[in-house]
Amino acid sequence: MEFKKDKLAIIFLIILLVVGTYLRFTEYDTIGYPHDSLLTIAGSVAWFYPHSYFPGFIYMGPPLGNMIIGVGCMLSGEDFSGISQAHQLFSPDLPILIGQQMVNAEPYCKIPIHLFGLIFFLLLSLLSIMLFRSYYALFPIAFFTFSQFILEWSRVISVDVISYTFIFFGLIFLWRAYNEERESKKESLFFILTFISLGFAGATKFSAGIYPLFAVIILFEKYWEELKLLIKKILTLTKISIAEKINVSAVNFKQFIKIGIISFIVYIIALLIPFNLSPKNLIDTIKGFKALESSFVGISPTLEIFNILNTFIMRINILDFLIFILSIFIFIKLILKKQKEKNEKFILYFVFLFIFI
C-alpha cells in the first residue's frame, strides 16, 4: 500500500515527527562546548567585524556554516568586537577576546543549530517517504528520530548539522531529477538545484565534497547511452581502436552535455559564494586546514569500514544485531536482483557511497 493511502502509517508518521521535534528542542542546554565550538563561534562572529584578512582563516574551514551560526550569535546583542584582534590559523587568546561574550550568547548561537537540526530531520523523513513509498519509510524515520548521534549534532555548536541539511536538500533534488522524464525542464531544474545545494554543503564542510560524485554517478546512470556515445566519439578522435567495440543506440547527447556543464558551473558558483567568489580564498583555506589537520584532508582507498563494523557489532544489543544481520541479507538480495526499480538503484548506490566514505 502506498504511504499516502495508509492511514495507520500516516498516524505513526505524525507521532514520530512530533516526538522528533520535541526531542530536538528539549534539554537543549545539556550540552556545553565540546568539539571545536570555541573556534566555530570565533569564526562565526568574525564575519560581522572588520578584518585585514579573510575571516574564514580563523576557523580554517569552509565559511557558510559559520556565517549562519554567526547570525544567531549576533542576535544576542553581545559585543564580539574583540575578535578583530584574533590571529589567523592560531589564536590562543580567543577565550580572553570573546570568552565571556560566548558564554552569554550561547542560547542564541544554538538557535541556527536547533533549526537546522529540525529541518534536517524533516528532510530525512521526506526522502525516506520518497524512496520507500510505503510504511517501510517509518523504519529509517524512527531510527533517526531517536538516534543519539543525530540528536547530539543537532545541539552542539558546530557546522555539521548545517552541512547535513544542505546535503539532504541535494539528495531530494537529485532523486527528483533522476525520477523525472528525460530531457524535461523539470529534470534540468532539479539537477541544477541538486548541485547548488551540494555546493552550499561543500561551502559548509569539506567532507561534503564527496556528494557531487554521487550526483554525477546518478547522472551517468540515467544517461548511460549518451555517456557511451561521448566516450566512443572521444576514442574515435584519438584513433583508439577500442572505440569500434562500443555499441551505442542512436541518441542525442546534447542534453547530457548541457546538464553536465550547467551543473558544474552552478556548483562552482555556489561553492565559491561564501568565499567571496575567490578561488584563492578557497585554496588558502584548504591549505590552512591541511596544515592543521593533515590526516583529515584528502581522499584515498581505505578498509576502515571493517574496523567500524567490528566496533559496531561489539557494542550493539541483540535486537540491533538481528536487524543488522537482516539488513545484510536485504542488501545482498538487492544487489543480486536483476530488474531493479529506480528507487532501489538510488538506495543501492547510496549504500555503496557510504561504504566508500
C-alpha positions as CSV (number, residue, x, y, z in Angstrom):
1,M,0.0,0.0,0.0
2,E,1.3,3.5,-0.9
3,F,2.2,5.6,2.1
4,K,-0.3,8.4,1.4
5,K,-3.2,5.8,1.3
6,D,-2.1,4.1,4.5
7,K,-3.9,5.9,7.3
8,L,-2.1,4.0,10.1
9,A,1.3,4.8,8.6
10,I,0.4,8.4,8.4
11,I,-0.7,8.4,12.1
12,F,2.6,6.8,13.1
13,L,4.5,9.4,10.9
14,I,2.8,12.3,12.7
15,I,3.7,10.8,16.1
16,L,7.3,10.4,15.0
17,L,7.5,13.9,13.7
18,V,6.0,15.4,16.9
19,V,8.3,13.3,19.1
20,G,11.3,14.1,16.9
21,T,10.6,17.8,17.0
22,Y,10.2,17.7,20.8
23,L,13.4,15.8,21.3
24,R,15.3,18.4,19.2
25,F,14.1,21.3,21.3
26,T,14.1,19.8,24.8
27,E,17.0,19.8,27.2
28,Y,18.9,21.9,24.6
29,D,21.2,23.3,27.3
30,T,22.5,19.9,28.4
31,I,25.5,20.0,26.0
32,G,28.2,22.7,26.7
33,Y,31.1,23.3,24.4
34,P,32.5,20.0,23.2
35,H,34.4,19.6,19.9
36,D,35.7,22.9,18.4
37,S,32.8,25.1,19.5
38,L,35.2,27.9,20.5
39,L,36.7,28.1,17.1
40,T,33.3,27.7,15.5
41,I,31.9,30.7,17.3
42,A,35.1,32.7,16.7
43,G,34.9,32.0,13.0
44,S,31.2,32.8,13.1
45,V,31.2,36.3,14.7
46,A,34.3,37.3,12.8
47,W,32.2,38.0,9.7
48,F,30.4,40.8,11.4
49,Y,33.6,42.8,12.4
50,P,36.4,44.3,10.3
51,H,39.4,42.1,9.4
52,S,42.6,42.6,7.5
53,Y,42.3,39.0,6.2
54,F,39.6,36.6,5.0
55,P,37.6,35.9,8.2
56,G,37.3,32.2,7.3
57,F,41.0,31.8,8.2
58,I,40.1,31.9,11.9
59,Y,38.1,28.8,11.8
60,M,40.1,27.4,9.0
61,G,37.3,25.6,7.3
62,P,34.5,26.5,4.8
63,P,32.7,29.6,5.9
64,L,29.0,29.2,5.1
65,G,28.1,27.3,8.3
66,N,29.9,29.8,10.4
67,M,28.1,32.7,8.7
68,I,24.8,31.1,9.6
69,I,25.7,30.4,13.2
70,G,27.1,34.0,13.4
71,V,23.7,35.4,12.7
72,G,22.3,33.7,15.7
73,C,25.2,34.8,17.9
74,M,24.8,38.4,16.9
75,L,21.1,38.3,17.8
76,S,22.3,38.2,21.5
77,G,23.5,41.8,21.3
78,E,26.9,40.8,22.8
79,D,29.9,42.8,21.7
80,F,32.3,40.4,19.9
81,S,34.5,43.2,18.5
82,G,37.5,41.7,20.3
83,I,37.5,39.0,17.5
84,S,39.1,41.7,15.2
85,Q,42.3,41.2,17.3
86,A,42.4,37.4,16.7
87,H,45.2,36.0,14.6
88,Q,44.5,33.7,11.6
89,L,45.3,30.0,11.9
90,F,46.3,30.1,15.5
91,S,45.0,32.4,18.2
92,P,45.4,31.0,21.8
93,D,43.9,34.3,23.2
94,L,40.4,33.6,21.9
95,P,39.0,32.8,25.4
96,I,40.2,36.3,26.5
97,L,38.9,38.1,23.5
98,I,35.4,36.6,23.3
99,G,35.1,34.0,26.1
100,Q,32.6,35.8,28.3
101,Q,30.5,37.0,25.4
102,M,30.4,33.5,24.0
103,V,29.0,32.2,27.3
104,N,26.4,34.9,27.4
105,A,25.4,34.3,23.8
106,E,25.3,30.5,24.0
107,P,21.4,30.2,23.7
108,Y,21.4,32.5,20.6
109,C,24.4,30.8,19.0
110,K,22.5,27.5,19.3
111,I,19.3,28.8,17.5
112,P,20.6,28.0,14.0
113,I,21.8,24.6,15.2
114,H,18.4,23.6,16.5
115,L,16.5,25.0,13.5
116,F,18.8,23.2,11.0
117,G,18.6,20.0,13.2
118,L,14.8,20.1,12.8
119,I,15.0,20.9,9.1
120,F,17.5,18.0,8.6
121,F,15.1,15.6,10.4
122,L,12.2,16.7,8.2
123,L,14.2,16.4,5.0
124,L,15.4,12.9,6.1
125,S,11.8,11.9,6.7
126,L,10.7,13.3,3.3
127,L,13.5,11.5,1.5
128,S,12.6,8.2,3.2
129,I,9.0,8.5,2.1
130,M,10.0,9.3,-1.4
131,L,12.3,6.3,-1.7
132,F,10.4,3.7,0.2
133,R,6.9,4.8,-0.9
134,S,5.2,2.8,1.8
135,Y,5.1,2.3,5.6
136,Y,8.6,0.9,5.3
137,A,9.7,4.5,5.4
138,L,8.8,4.6,9.0
139,F,11.8,2.4,9.9
140,P,14.6,4.9,8.9
141,I,12.4,7.8,10.2
142,A,12.1,6.1,13.6
143,F,15.7,5.2,13.7
144,F,16.9,8.8,13.2
145,T,14.1,10.2,15.4
146,F,15.9,8.6,18.4
147,S,19.5,8.4,17.1
148,Q,21.7,9.8,19.8
149,F,24.3,10.7,17.3
150,I,21.9,12.9,15.3
151,L,20.4,14.4,18.4
152,E,23.8,15.4,19.7
153,W,24.8,17.1,16.5
154,S,21.5,18.9,16.5
155,R,22.6,20.6,19.7
156,V,26.3,21.0,19.5
157,I,27.6,24.4,18.2
158,S,29.2,23.0,15.1
159,V,28.6,23.3,11.3
160,D,28.0,19.5,10.9
161,V,24.2,19.6,11.0
162,I,24.1,22.6,8.7
163,S,26.2,20.6,6.2
164,Y,23.8,17.5,6.6
165,T,20.8,19.8,5.8
166,F,22.3,21.1,2.5
167,I,23.3,17.5,1.6
168,F,19.8,16.2,2.1
169,F,18.3,19.1,0.1
170,G,20.7,18.0,-2.6
171,L,19.7,14.3,-2.3
172,I,16.0,15.1,-2.5
173,F,16.5,17.3,-5.6
174,L,18.8,14.6,-7.1
175,W,16.1,11.9,-6.6
176,R,13.5,14.2,-8.3
177,A,15.9,14.8,-11.2
178,Y,16.6,11.0,-11.5
179,N,12.9,10.2,-11.4
180,E,11.7,12.9,-13.9
181,E,11.3,12.4,-17.6
182,R,14.5,12.6,-19.6
183,E,15.3,15.9,-21.3
184,S,12.4,17.6,-19.5
185,K,12.5,21.1,-18.0
186,K,11.8,19.7,-14.5
187,E,14.8,17.3,-14.8
188,S,17.1,20.1,-15.7
189,L,15.8,22.3,-12.9
190,F,16.2,19.6,-10.3
191,F,19.8,18.8,-11.4
192,I,20.7,22.5,-11.1
193,L,19.1,22.6,-7.6
194,T,21.0,19.5,-6.7
195,F,24.4,20.9,-7.5
196,I,23.5,24.3,-5.9
197,S,22.6,22.5,-2.7
198,L,25.7,20.4,-2.8
199,G,27.8,23.5,-3.5
200,F,26.5,25.1,-0.3
201,A,27.2,21.8,1.6
202,G,30.8,21.9,0.4
203,A,31.0,25.5,1.4
204,T,29.9,24.4,4.9
205,K,32.1,21.3,5.4
206,F,34.8,19.9,3.1
207,S,33.7,16.3,3.6
208,A,30.5,17.1,1.7
209,G,32.7,17.3,-1.4
210,I,32.1,13.6,-2.0
211,Y,28.4,14.0,-2.7
212,P,28.8,15.7,-6.1
213,L,30.5,12.4,-7.2
214,F,27.3,10.6,-6.2
215,A,25.2,13.1,-8.2
216,V,27.5,12.6,-11.2
217,I,27.1,8.8,-10.9
218,I,23.3,9.2,-10.9
219,L,23.5,11.5,-13.9
220,F,25.8,8.9,-15.8
221,E,23.4,6.1,-14.9
222,K,20.4,8.0,-16.3
223,Y,22.3,9.0,-19.5
224,W,24.3,5.8,-19.9
225,E,23.8,5.5,-23.7
226,E,24.8,9.2,-24.1
227,L,27.9,8.7,-22.0
228,K,28.9,5.7,-24.1
229,L,28.4,7.7,-27.3
230,L,30.5,10.5,-25.9
231,I,33.3,8.1,-24.9
232,K,33.2,6.5,-28.3
233,K,33.5,9.9,-30.1
234,I,36.5,10.8,-27.9
235,L,38.2,7.5,-28.5
236,T,37.5,7.8,-32.2
237,L,39.1,11.2,-32.4
238,T,42.2,9.9,-30.6
239,K,42.2,6.9,-33.1
240,I,42.0,4.3,-30.3
241,S,40.7,1.1,-31.9
242,I,38.6,0.0,-28.9
243,A,36.1,2.7,-30.0
244,E,34.7,0.3,-32.6
245,K,33.7,-2.3,-30.0
246,I,31.5,0.2,-28.1
247,N,27.9,-0.4,-29.2
248,V,25.5,2.6,-28.6
249,S,22.0,3.4,-29.5
250,A,21.2,6.4,-31.7
251,V,21.0,9.1,-29.1
252,N,21.4,12.8,-29.0
253,F,23.8,13.7,-26.1
254,K,23.3,17.5,-26.3
255,Q,21.0,17.4,-23.2
256,F,23.6,15.3,-21.3
257,I,26.4,17.7,-22.1
258,K,24.1,20.7,-21.3
259,I,23.1,19.3,-17.9
260,G,26.8,18.4,-17.1
261,I,28.2,21.8,-18.0
262,I,25.4,23.9,-16.3
263,S,25.6,21.6,-13.1
264,F,29.4,22.1,-12.9
265,I,29.1,25.9,-13.3
266,V,26.3,26.3,-10.7
267,Y,28.2,24.0,-8.2
268,I,31.4,26.1,-8.5
269,I,29.5,29.3,-8.1
270,A,27.5,28.0,-5.1
271,L,30.8,26.7,-3.5
272,L,32.6,30.0,-4.0
273,I,29.9,32.5,-3.0
274,P,30.8,32.2,0.8
275,F,34.5,32.5,-0.2
276,N,33.7,35.9,-1.7
277,L,33.8,34.3,-5.1
278,S,37.5,34.0,-4.7
279,P,39.2,30.7,-5.7
280,K,42.3,31.9,-3.8
281,N,40.3,32.1,-0.5
282,L,39.1,28.5,-1.1
283,I,42.6,27.2,-1.9
284,D,44.2,29.1,1.0
285,T,41.5,27.7,3.4
286,I,42.2,24.1,2.2
287,K,46.0,24.7,2.6
288,G,45.5,26.1,6.1
289,F,43.2,23.3,7.2
290,K,45.7,20.8,5.8
291,A,48.5,22.4,7.8
292,L,46.4,22.0,11.0
293,E,44.7,18.6,10.3
294,S,46.7,16.9,7.6
295,S,45.3,13.5,8.5
296,F,41.7,14.7,7.7
297,V,42.5,16.2,4.3
298,G,42.4,14.2,1.0
299,I,40.7,11.1,-0.3
300,S,42.2,7.6,-0.6
301,P,41.1,4.0,-0.6
302,T,40.5,2.6,2.9
303,L,39.5,-0.6,4.7
304,E,38.3,1.4,7.7
305,I,34.8,0.1,7.1
306,F,35.8,-3.2,8.6
307,N,37.1,-1.6,11.8
308,I,33.9,0.4,12.1
309,L,31.7,-2.7,11.6
310,N,33.7,-4.6,14.2
311,T,33.3,-1.8,16.8
312,F,29.6,-1.5,15.9
313,I,29.0,-5.2,16.4
314,M,30.8,-5.4,19.7
315,R,28.7,-2.6,21.2
316,I,25.2,-3.2,19.9
317,N,22.4,-5.1,21.7
318,I,21.0,-8.3,20.5
319,L,17.9,-6.7,18.8
320,D,20.1,-4.3,16.8
321,F,22.4,-7.2,15.9
322,L,19.5,-9.2,14.5
323,I,18.3,-6.1,12.5
324,F,21.9,-5.7,11.3
325,I,22.1,-9.3,10.0
326,L,18.7,-8.9,8.3
327,S,19.9,-5.7,6.6
328,I,22.9,-7.5,5.2
329,F,20.6,-10.2,3.8
330,I,18.4,-7.5,2.2
331,F,21.4,-5.7,0.8
332,I,22.8,-8.8,-0.9
333,K,19.3,-9.6,-2.2
334,L,19.1,-6.1,-3.7
335,I,22.5,-6.5,-5.4
336,L,21.5,-9.8,-7.0
337,K,18.1,-8.6,-8.2
338,K,18.2,-8.4,-12.0
339,Q,15.5,-5.8,-12.6
340,K,15.9,-3.0,-10.1
341,E,13.5,-0.1,-9.8
342,K,14.8,3.4,-9.8
343,N,14.4,3.9,-6.0
344,E,16.2,0.6,-5.5
345,K,19.1,1.7,-7.7
346,F,19.3,5.0,-5.9
347,I,19.4,3.3,-2.4
348,L,22.0,0.8,-3.6
349,Y,24.3,3.5,-5.0
350,F,23.8,5.5,-1.8
351,V,24.8,2.5,0.4
352,F,27.9,1.9,-1.7
353,L,28.8,5.6,-1.3
354,F,28.6,5.3,2.5
355,I,30.8,2.2,2.4
356,F,33.3,4.1,0.4
357,I,33.4,7.3,2.5
